[in-house]
Amino acid sequence: MTYFIAGNTAVENARAIAQSALPNAPQEPYYEPAPRRTYAVRARLSTMLRAAAAHELKLADRIAPQSRCEAASS
């Protein structure tokens, strides 16, 4: 059972520190996590990102045109 000595020591130290806190110690406010994005918002964001990537590809092709593989365009 020597495997758990470090873990037990860490747990005991954490409990000792938590229990030794002053009762009037300042506490950080808890903020609820933001709600997840709805499907419509995610769809619009992904559409916008795809359009931006396509625009960058057009600009890159204008600057330095490259031949494209036929299989990739299909």
Secondary structure as UniProt FT lines:
FT   HELIX           2..4
FT   HELIX           5..19
FT   TURN            23..24
FT   HELIX           39..63
FT   HELIX           70..73
//
